Amino acid sequence: MSKVLGTTVVAQATAVVPGAGWLAALTSGRSSGVRYRELAAALRAAIASGELAVGARLPPQRELAHVLLIGRTTVVSAYNLLRAEGLVVMRQGSGTWVVRRP
């Protein structure tokens, strides 16, 4: 990510997203990559490791964007990428859910 996220942001994020150890991957320093791809990669890794289990609900887009200090469009793009890969389903009004592991 273009910004280094501090421990305060991680603490706030884990309050919104319990068990969100995968957020540490997004706070490890500067990156020249595309943010939505970085977020998708962190979520994909958490799904693959079982940290985000099949049936788990991903954080709401607005809350995750607020906590990570990124735009909601970035979160939507990351979720859409995971949906295209068949890892999550998005249900309007219900949320985004993990449906399989990579």
N, CA and C atoms as an extended XYZ file, in Angstrom:
306
Properties=species:S:1:pos:R:3:atomname:S:1:resname:S:1:resid:I:1 pbc="F F F"
N         0.842       -1.163        0.000 N   MET     1
C         0.000        0.000        0.000 CA  MET     1
C         0.893        1.234        0.000 C   MET     1
N         0.349        2.321       -0.435 N   SER     2
C         1.168        3.517       -0.526 CA  SER     2
C         1.411        4.136        0.844 C   SER     2
N         0.566        3.832        1.816 N   LYS     3
C         0.742        4.357        3.163 CA  LYS     3
C         1.141        3.221        4.096 C   LYS     3
N         1.975        3.539        5.045 N   VAL     4
C         2.297        2.561        6.077 CA  VAL     4
C         1.238        2.700        7.159 C   VAL     4
N         0.520        1.629        7.427 N   LEU     5
C        -0.529        1.669        8.437 CA  LEU     5
C         0.087        1.344        9.782 C   LEU     5
N        -0.241        2.128       10.771 N   GLY     6
C         0.326        1.950       12.098 CA  GLY     6
C        -0.406        0.913       12.919 C   GLY     6
N         0.133        0.643       14.100 N   THR     7
C        -0.466       -0.350       14.983 CA  THR     7
C        -1.837        0.088       15.471 C   THR     7
N        -2.073        1.388       15.543 N   THR     8
C        -3.395        1.874       15.948 CA  THR     8
C        -4.443        1.448       14.937 C   THR     8
N        -4.122        1.559       13.659 N   VAL     9
C        -5.057        1.155       12.613 CA  VAL     9
C        -5.316       -0.342       12.701 C   VAL     9
N        -4.269       -1.126       12.923 N   VAL    10
C        -4.443       -2.576       13.044 CA  VAL    10
C        -5.319       -2.898       14.246 C   VAL    10
N        -5.120       -2.198       15.359 N   ALA    11
C        -5.947       -2.426       16.551 CA  ALA    11
C        -7.406       -2.089       16.257 C   ALA    11
N        -7.639       -0.981       15.562 N   GLN    12
C        -9.002       -0.618       15.196 CA  GLN    12
C        -9.600       -1.651       14.240 C   GLN    12
N        -8.784       -2.124       13.329 N   ALA    13
C        -9.263       -3.102       12.353 CA  ALA    13
C        -9.648       -4.408       13.021 C   ALA    13
N        -8.859       -4.853       13.952 N   THR    14
C        -9.180       -6.113       14.606 CA  THR    14
C       -10.402       -5.964       15.503 C   THR    14
N       -10.707       -4.748       15.936 N   ALA    15
C       -11.940       -4.521       16.691 CA  ALA    15
C       -13.146       -4.667       15.763 C   ALA    15
N       -13.008       -4.199       14.526 N   VAL    16
C       -14.087       -4.299       13.540 CA  VAL    16
C       -14.132       -5.701       12.945 C   VAL    16
N       -12.954       -6.296       12.755 N   VAL    17
C       -12.829       -7.594       12.099 CA  VAL    17
C       -12.101       -8.543       13.049 C   VAL    17
N       -12.805       -9.164       13.983 N   PRO    18
C       -12.142      -10.055       14.933 CA  PRO    18
C       -11.379      -11.159       14.214 C   PRO    18
N       -10.192      -11.471       14.741 N   GLY    19
C        -9.369      -12.518       14.152 CA  GLY    19
C        -8.773      -12.131       12.820 C   GLY    19
N        -8.539      -10.854       12.627 N   ALA    20
C        -8.050      -10.373       11.338 CA  ALA    20
C        -6.534      -10.273       11.308 C   ALA    20
N        -5.872      -11.358       11.601 N   GLY    21
C        -4.415      -11.383       11.521 CA  GLY    21
C        -3.916      -11.123       10.113 C   GLY    21
N        -4.759      -11.415        9.121 N   TRP    22
C        -4.378      -11.190        7.727 CA  TRP    22
C        -4.140       -9.718        7.425 C   TRP    22
N        -4.662       -8.839        8.298 N   LEU    23
C        -4.433       -7.407        8.084 CA  LEU    23
C        -2.965       -7.035        8.243 C   LEU    23
N        -2.218       -7.839        8.984 N   ALA    24
C        -0.794       -7.548        9.175 CA  ALA    24
C        -0.060       -7.519        7.848 C   ALA    24
N        -0.489       -8.334        6.895 N   ALA    25
C         0.144       -8.347        5.576 CA  ALA    25
C         0.008       -7.000        4.875 C   ALA    25
N        -1.025       -6.269        5.216 N   LEU    26
C        -1.253       -4.967        4.595 CA  LEU    26
C        -0.559       -3.842        5.335 C   LEU    26
N         0.034       -4.133        6.468 N   THR    27
C         0.627       -3.084        7.290 CA  THR    27
C         2.138       -3.209        7.379 C   THR    27
N         2.721       -4.090        6.586 N   SER    28
C         4.136       -4.389        6.730 CA  SER    28
C         5.057       -3.397        6.036 C   SER    28
N         4.531       -2.358        5.453 N   GLY    29
C         5.391       -1.353        4.844 CA  GLY    29
C         4.852       -0.866        3.515 C   GLY    29
N         5.688       -0.119        2.841 N   ARG    30
C         5.281        0.456        1.558 CA  ARG    30
C         5.332       -0.600        0.464 C   ARG    30
N         4.501       -0.372       -0.534 N   SER    31
C         4.457       -1.277       -1.663 CA  SER    31
C         4.191       -0.475       -2.917 C   SER    31
N         4.721       -0.952       -4.013 N   SER    32
C         4.473       -0.275       -5.278 CA  SER    32
C         3.333       -0.939       -6.041 C   SER    32
N         2.706       -1.932       -5.427 N   GLY    33
C         1.643       -2.687       -6.096 CA  GLY    33
C         0.323       -1.954       -6.126 C   GLY    33
N        -0.619       -2.565       -6.804 N   VAL    34
C        -1.967       -2.041       -6.903 CA  VAL    34
C        -2.712       -2.434       -5.634 C   VAL    34
N        -3.319       -1.492       -4.958 N   ARG    35
C        -3.916       -1.740       -3.639 CA  ARG    35
C        -4.984       -2.818       -3.633 C   ARG    35
N        -5.879       -2.810       -4.602 N   TYR    36
C        -6.944       -3.811       -4.560 CA  TYR    36
C        -6.369       -5.212       -4.740 C   TYR    36
N        -5.308       -5.335       -5.521 N   ARG    37
C        -4.665       -6.645       -5.692 CA  ARG    37
C        -3.983       -7.082       -4.402 C   ARG    37
N        -3.387       -6.135       -3.691 N   GLU    38
C        -2.750       -6.449       -2.405 CA  GLU    38
C        -3.788       -6.920       -1.389 C   GLU    38
N        -4.916       -6.228       -1.338 N   LEU    39
C        -5.981       -6.609       -0.423 CA  LEU    39
C        -6.526       -7.983       -0.800 C   LEU    39
N        -6.759       -8.208       -2.090 N   ALA    40
C        -7.244       -9.508       -2.547 CA  ALA    40
C        -6.240      -10.606       -2.208 C   ALA    40
N        -4.956      -10.333       -2.371 N   ALA    41
C        -3.925      -11.331       -2.061 CA  ALA    41
C        -3.913      -11.665       -0.571 C   ALA    41
N        -4.079      -10.651        0.268 N   ALA    42
C        -4.111      -10.884        1.716 CA  ALA    42
C        -5.334      -11.709        2.096 C   ALA    42
N        -6.471      -11.389        1.511 N   LEU    43
C        -7.696      -12.153        1.787 CA  LEU    43
C        -7.579      -13.574        1.250 C   LEU    43
N        -7.015      -13.718        0.049 N   ARG    44
C        -6.833      -15.043       -0.552 CA  ARG    44
C        -5.938      -15.916        0.332 C   ARG    44
N        -4.860      -15.326        0.839 N   ALA    45
C        -3.947      -16.065        1.717 CA  ALA    45
C        -4.651      -16.473        3.011 C   ALA    45
N        -5.483      -15.580        3.552 N   ALA    46
C        -6.218      -15.897        4.781 CA  ALA    46
C        -7.236      -17.012        4.538 C   ALA    46
N        -7.833      -17.022        3.356 N   ILE    47
C        -8.773      -18.091        3.014 CA  ILE    47
C        -8.015      -19.401        2.836 C   ILE    47
N        -6.890      -19.357        2.145 N   ALA    48
C        -6.097      -20.564        1.897 CA  ALA    48
C        -5.584      -21.182        3.190 C   ALA    48
N        -5.202      -20.331        4.148 N   SER    49
C        -4.655      -20.835        5.414 CA  SER    49
C        -5.748      -21.299        6.377 C   SER    49
N        -6.991      -20.943        6.075 N   GLY    50
C        -8.084      -21.297        6.963 CA  GLY    50
C        -8.384      -20.235        7.998 C   GLY    50
N        -7.601      -19.161        8.004 N   GLU    51
C        -7.879      -18.064        8.943 CA  GLU    51
C        -9.266      -17.479        8.677 C   GLU    51
N        -9.622      -17.405        7.396 N   LEU    52
C       -10.992      -17.078        7.000 CA  LEU    52
C       -11.580      -18.375        6.463 C   LEU    52
N       -12.425      -19.004        7.249 N   ALA    53
C       -12.959      -20.319        6.915 CA  ALA    53
C       -14.101      -20.221        5.908 C   ALA    53
N       -14.347      -21.332        5.228 N   VAL    54
C       -15.513      -21.408        4.354 CA  VAL    54
C       -16.748      -21.127        5.209 C   VAL    54
N       -17.593      -20.251        4.728 N   GLY    55
C       -18.779      -19.843        5.475 CA  GLY    55
C       -18.581      -18.558        6.261 C   GLY    55
N       -17.333      -18.075        6.346 N   ALA    56
C       -17.057      -16.836        7.080 CA  ALA    56
C       -17.545      -15.637        6.272 C   ALA    56
N       -18.038      -14.651        6.979 N   ARG    57
C       -18.477      -13.405        6.349 CA  ARG    57
C       -17.309      -12.432        6.350 C   ARG    57
N       -17.019      -11.866        5.189 N   LEU    58
C       -15.966      -10.858        5.105 CA  LEU    58
C       -16.488       -9.545        5.677 C   LEU    58
N       -15.579       -8.678        6.095 N   PRO    59
C       -16.015       -7.390        6.659 CA  PRO    59
C       -16.822       -6.588        5.637 C   PRO    59
N       -17.795       -5.816        6.108 N   PRO    60
C       -18.528       -4.934        5.193 CA  PRO    60
C       -17.564       -3.990        4.476 C   PRO    60
N       -17.854       -3.712        3.230 N   GLN    61
C       -16.957       -2.904        2.399 CA  GLN    61
C       -16.635       -1.549        3.019 C   GLN    61
N       -17.633       -0.846        3.467 N   ARG    62
C       -17.402        0.488        4.014 CA  ARG    62
C       -16.558        0.451        5.278 C   ARG    62
N       -16.837       -0.510        6.146 N   GLU    63
C       -16.068       -0.618        7.395 CA  GLU    63
C       -14.614       -0.947        7.122 C   GLU    63
N       -14.370       -1.904        6.217 N   LEU    64
C       -12.992       -2.278        5.912 CA  LEU    64
C       -12.247       -1.114        5.268 C   LEU    64
N       -12.899       -0.410        4.358 N   ALA    65
C       -12.270        0.754        3.723 CA  ALA    65
C       -11.910        1.807        4.764 C   ALA    65
N       -12.820        2.055        5.689 N   HIS    66
C       -12.581        3.052        6.736 CA  HIS    66
C       -11.398        2.650        7.613 C   HIS    66
N       -11.381        1.407        8.013 N   VAL    67
C       -10.338        0.930        8.913 CA  VAL    67
C        -8.972        0.916        8.233 C   VAL    67
N        -8.928        0.544        6.967 N   LEU    68
C        -7.654        0.463        6.255 CA  LEU    68
C        -7.228        1.792        5.629 C   LEU    68
N        -8.071        2.812        5.773 N   LEU    69
C        -7.787        4.137        5.220 CA  LEU    69
C        -7.613        4.076        3.707 C   LEU    69
N        -8.497        3.335        3.050 N   ILE    70
C        -8.501        3.224        1.603 CA  ILE    70
C        -9.917        3.516        1.112 C   ILE    70
N       -10.056        3.693       -0.174 N   GLY    71
C       -11.375        3.954       -0.735 CA  GLY    71
C       -12.225        2.692       -0.798 C   GLY    71
N       -13.528        2.880       -0.711 N   ARG    72
C       -14.439        1.739       -0.798 CA  ARG    72
C       -14.304        1.047       -2.142 C   ARG    72
N       -14.040        1.797       -3.200 N   THR    73
C       -13.865        1.215       -4.527 CA  THR    73
C       -12.730        0.193       -4.532 C   THR    73
N       -11.689        0.442       -3.753 N   THR    74
C       -10.569       -0.494       -3.652 CA  THR    74
C       -11.041       -1.811       -3.044 C   THR    74
N       -11.840       -1.735       -1.996 N   VAL    75
C       -12.365       -2.936       -1.349 CA  VAL    75
C       -13.305       -3.666       -2.302 C   VAL    75
N       -14.186       -2.927       -2.981 N   VAL    76
C       -15.114       -3.534       -3.932 CA  VAL    76
C       -14.336       -4.259       -5.030 C   VAL    76
N       -13.288       -3.646       -5.533 N   SER    77
C       -12.475       -4.273       -6.585 CA  SER    77
C       -11.810       -5.551       -6.087 C   SER    77
N       -11.311       -5.535       -4.863 N   ALA    78
C       -10.687       -6.734       -4.287 CA  ALA    78
C       -11.722       -7.836       -4.121 C   ALA    78
N       -12.885       -7.500       -3.594 N   TYR    79
C       -13.951       -8.496       -3.418 CA  TYR    79
C       -14.405       -9.045       -4.772 C   TYR    79
N       -14.515       -8.174       -5.778 N   ASN    80
C       -14.916       -8.620       -7.109 CA  ASN    80
C       -13.889       -9.574       -7.717 C   ASN    80
N       -12.621       -9.318       -7.461 N   LEU    81
C       -11.569      -10.210       -7.949 CA  LEU    81
C       -11.708      -11.592       -7.315 C   LEU    81
N       -11.936      -11.625       -6.014 N   LEU    82
C       -12.125      -12.904       -5.317 CA  LEU    82
C       -13.405      -13.603       -5.799 C   LEU    82
N       -14.423      -12.833       -6.102 N   ARG    83
C       -15.666      -13.411       -6.625 CA  ARG    83
C       -15.422      -14.029       -7.994 C   ARG    83
N       -14.663      -13.349       -8.831 N   ALA    84
C       -14.344      -13.875      -10.165 CA  ALA    84
C       -13.543      -15.177      -10.070 C   ALA    84
N       -12.768      -15.315       -9.017 N   GLU    85
C       -11.982      -16.532       -8.791 CA  GLU    85
C       -12.819      -17.638       -8.153 C   GLU    85
N       -14.065      -17.318       -7.785 N   GLY    86
C       -14.947      -18.312       -7.189 CA  GLY    86
C       -14.699      -18.572       -5.717 C   GLY    86
N       -13.978      -17.659       -5.050 N   LEU    87
C       -13.669      -17.852       -3.630 CA  LEU    87
C       -14.744      -17.299       -2.712 C   LEU    87
N       -15.465      -16.292       -3.179 N   VAL    88
C       -16.505      -15.656       -2.360 CA  VAL    88
C       -17.764      -15.456       -3.183 C   VAL    88
N       -18.872      -15.301       -2.486 N   VAL    89
C       -20.122      -14.872       -3.120 CA  VAL    89
C       -20.539      -13.580       -2.432 C   VAL    89
N       -21.136      -12.707       -3.237 N   MET    90
C       -21.598      -11.426       -2.718 CA  MET    90
C       -23.116      -11.422       -2.824 C   MET    90
N       -23.762      -11.182       -1.697 N   ARG    91
C       -25.224      -11.125       -1.663 CA  ARG    91
C       -25.628       -9.727       -1.210 C   ARG    91
N       -26.306       -9.009       -2.077 N   GLN    92
C       -26.720       -7.648       -1.765 CA  GLN    92
C       -27.551       -7.641       -0.486 C   GLN    92
N       -27.161       -6.799        0.439 N   GLY    93
C       -27.874       -6.669        1.701 CA  GLY    93
C       -27.479       -7.698        2.739 C   GLY    93
N       -26.721       -8.704        2.333 N   SER    94
C       -26.338       -9.768        3.253 CA  SER    94
C       -24.836       -9.779        3.526 C   SER    94
N       -24.041       -9.425        2.544 N   GLY    95
C       -22.611       -9.399        2.727 CA  GLY    95
C       -21.862      -10.279        1.741 C   GLY    95
N       -20.592      -10.445        2.018 N   THR    96
C       -19.703      -11.237        1.188 CA  THR    96
C       -19.220      -12.405        2.008 C   THR    96
N       -19.356      -13.604        1.459 N   TRP    97
C       -19.094      -14.837        2.198 CA  TRP    97
C       -18.074      -15.707        1.473 C   TRP    97
N       -17.201      -16.350        2.241 N   VAL    98
C       -16.228      -17.294        1.681 CA  VAL    98
C       -16.983      -18.576        1.330 C   VAL    98
N       -16.783      -19.064        0.097 N   VAL    99
C       -17.482      -20.282       -0.321 CA  VAL    99
C       -16.538      -21.449       -0.608 C   VAL    99
N       -15.268      -21.158       -0.845 N   ARG   100
C       -14.311      -22.250       -1.037 CA  ARG   100
C       -12.890      -21.749       -0.835 C   ARG   100
N       -11.991      -22.697       -0.625 N   ARG   101
C       -10.574      -22.365       -0.472 CA  ARG   101
C        -9.877      -22.496       -1.815 C   ARG   101
N        -8.829      -21.709       -2.035 N   PRO   102
C        -8.109      -21.805       -3.325 CA  PRO   102
C        -7.336      -23.106       -3.442 C   PRO   102
